[in-house]
């Protein structure tokens, strides 16, 4: 075992880490939950009680969206999903396969806001579609994450959202029972090789598309294609050394590829193409055109690994774009000790947009006396200029002028970073023609 084995192991990490991250997230959803979302068994929804609050202490919690999450297991057969009529209000249901590829969407942009029933079927299914089904969603893998986001216009809107949650249901239709958990990696594997054992077991149970299977054949020398007992129990010292080195090299490669590109001082990081690594499965609600796919398949593995590490379950840019910054127009870190403005031409969106402020480095909402955590085009009472532009005032204390106070977005006392969310963004956002202005410090300090 030498440097060649370590380099091959690094390639295996880049290729396989999205599968391991996704299925570890599936396990967490089944056993522990995520923040405001409690645990739920396969083929059942976990719903948040409302938008995120400072008390929930959830990183990047959204204060104008109510989250839903379901882990689907199709090993026993199809699952029927009922979606309610939202009366035109925004929502999205995003389907993510075991390899972290978003392969289908339902909701306002993709299928409208009317009531419907959808059949989610496992790979190779050839059964009969029941009566009353609106459409079929072909899953690339037998385990799927279903991520829901329902727009909520404040606490007064919660009764409507909760009524929708009750109508959002999943029904297992398979002739046999579905799993109650994921296939377990073999015990006794050294902790240093746990990643490779997870990858070995889960690659076998959740095979990728044909083109990817041809690529992963090259990992045979690492033991990743071995069936039955784990080749890592016991593992020779040479193999342990090479795989451990490769793990470190692979992680470093993904970390380096995920570093933000240097831009102008205070420039917002906008990445509408972070989910373009899905090359093979373009189902309901997806856009399979070339501009939404990475042309080089091997390069897509690195993009996919970066996306899984930094933003697992991030939708395609045509569904939503999340932009963020942590510095002002002169490149200084944003800090609640100062006052700032964000002078906006409102961004072009087909759904809605909002700006939310989080503390740094935790990225949590911070309580404020106004109980206001996001400002956007659905915020009542905003003061627009005659030309339609909008100036948001970011400060720890409200501006004294009432017109400015109407556009106040409270910030914490220390470091902070705003995030702009644009749901169903316009073409100008996607092609970079629309540029979010840098945040300006205006207190003269």
Secondary structure, DSSP 8 states (H G I E B T S, - for coil): --HHHHHHHHHHHHHHHHHHHHHHHHHHHHHT-BTTB----TT-EEE-SSS--GGG--TT--SSEEEEEEEEE-TTS-EEEEE---TT--EEEEEEETTS-EEEEEETTTT-SS-EEEEEE-TT------TT--EEEE-SSSEEEEEEEEE--SGGGHHHHHHHHHH-EEEE--SS---SS-----TT--GGGHHHHHHHHHHHHS---HHHHHHHGGGGGGTTT--SS-TTTT--HHHHHHHHHHHHHHHHHHHHHTS----STT--EE-TTTTTT--S---TT---SGGGS-S-HHHHHHHHHHHHHHHTT---TTTEEEEE--BBTTS-B-BTTS-EEEEEE---EEEEEEEEEEETTT------TT---EEETT-TT--B-TTSEEEEEEESS--SSHHHHHTEEE--SSBEEEEEEEEEE-HHHHTT-S----BEE-S--
